Amino acid sequence: MDNIVMITGATSGIGKATTLQFAELGYNLIICGRRTERLTELQDQLTTAHNISVHCLTFDVRSASQIQSALKSLPQEWSEISILINNAGLAMGLAEFHESDLEHWDTMIDTNVKGLLTVSREVSPQMVANKAGHIINVCSTAGHEVYPKGHVYCATKHAVDAITQGMRLDLHKYNIRVSQVSPAHVEDTEFAAVRFEGNKEKAKIYEDFNPLKSQDVAELIVFIATRPPHVNIQDILVMGTQQANSTHIDRSGRVHD
Ligand code: NDP
């Protein structure tokens, strides 16, 4: 099968919005996440609406053995992945360094860094063998600057930025493009709910300004993926108009709604 896009974290937010846009363009999709029910619902929705094939893979990116057996389980016709979107990721907690939770640190490092590494390590040999492929990592403005109480989340996204560059140095000679997108605040995701572990009051961080939407980021990912073969976009750093950087946000009310 041609034009296969594998998307991690397809069950929600940016990953789901990206999945919907690739489906509209007719790509065949491998959608991944831990919540199988959401994946199968999405599979049904997409195969009904579009003339594409969709395969679901349930795995936790923190587990190398789950990633390996999920990829091994792919039927032969799904084995040549053209585009890998490394999107699965999360922030946990927002506390000063000396008061932070060690488990939060482990979860962020294991998901955002080791998960992205392992998935890419498993998928890239087939791209090298085919001398074709594109890996797009979802980084963050947190991969370019550090904000108060953001120490470890920002460290994981700085690691993503370094990994993107490192992959590109090693893989460009095999005709593999490696790109990333670095968004600031994106609403209509579960990011804040996850970060604050379901505390709805704390998760209300988008009410007084107008941030990016998942669809905005998805459009950029699709743009990166659809450039002519000789063009590799290295990074797109993007923020809502009311946001100048991680710490300067015009919170005077939602403009542009
Ligand atoms: P969501 O919480 O809405 O989506 C996160 C996705 O990651 C879910 O589909 C979730 O799937 C998946 N995921 C999380 N942990 C794991 C895991 N251990 N194994 C497998 N899948 C996992 O948040 P966003 O859409 O906002 O996040 C997507 C990416 O965007 C992340 O990398 C995030 O860091 C980045 N980002 C987000 C910003 C924002 O403001 N929202 C800003 C900048 C970057 P499931 O739970 O089913 O496993």
Boltz pocket constraint, residues with backbone or C-beta under 6 A from the ligand:
constraints:
  - pocket:
      binder: B
      contacts: [[A, 8], [A, 9], [A, 10], [A, 11], [A, 12], [A, 13], [A, 14], [A, 15], [A, 32], [A, 33], [A, 34], [A, 35], [A, 59], [A, 60], [A, 61], [A, 62], [A, 86], [A, 87], [A, 88], [A, 89], [A, 90], [A, 91], [A, 111], [A, 138], [A, 139], [A, 140], [A, 141], [A, 182], [A, 183], [A, 184], [A, 185], [A, 186], [A, 187], [A, 188], [A, 189], [A, 190], [A, 191], [A, 192], [A, 194]]
      max_distance: 6.0
